[in-house]
Amino acid sequence: MKKIIFYSIAFTALTFTSCAKEYTCDCEVEHKETAQGYSYSYKFNQDTKIKSKEKSAESACSGLDYENSETDQYQVKQEVIQKCEIK
């Protein structure tokens, strides 16, 4: 009887265990500075590991997309754009 209860609990636990995998979220970050007679831009990539189910990982990765633009006191416009996708 103990074996039946043990195996039924073990089977139930395995059934409800999520199949989480590790996904890589690849983000391309671009920084731009522009002013009168001046322009500068650079890009770099940043990877983030996400351990989750595929749909949740895609949602988390797309949630890392970011865009910001502002002009400082010297009239230099600074933009930061981050676009991410699952690899």
LINCORLIN-V915359 format. One record per pair of residues at least 12 apart in sequence whose ideal C-beta (glycine too) atoms are under 6 Angstrom apart, sorted by the first residue. I is the first residue (numbers start at 1). J is the second residue. D is the distance in Angstrom with one decimal. If there is no record, write none. Layout:
I & J & D
I & J & D
This chain:
20 & 51 & 5.4
20 & 52 & 5.5
20 & 53 & 5.9
22 & 49 & 5.7
22 & 51 & 4.8
23 & 50 & 4.9
23 & 57 & 4.1
23 & 86 & 5.3
24 & 47 & 5.5
24 & 87 & 4.7
25 & 48 & 4.5
25 & 50 & 5.5
25 & 61 & 3.8
25 & 84 & 5.3
25 & 86 & 6.0
26 & 47 & 5.6
26 & 85 & 6.0
26 & 87 & 4.7
27 & 46 & 4.8
27 & 64 & 5.9
27 & 82 & 5.4
27 & 84 & 4.1
28 & 45 & 5.6
28 & 83 & 5.4
29 & 44 & 5.6
29 & 46 & 6.0
29 & 82 & 4.8
30 & 43 & 4.7
30 & 81 & 4.7
31 & 80 & 5.4
32 & 79 & 4.4
33 & 76 & 5.7
33 & 78 & 5.4
34 & 77 & 4.9
35 & 75 & 5.9
35 & 76 & 4.4
58 & 86 & 5.5
61 & 84 & 5.0
61 & 86 & 5.1
64 & 84 & 4.5
65 & 83 & 5.7
65 & 84 & 5.7
66 & 82 & 4.1
67 & 81 & 5.1
68 & 80 & 5.0
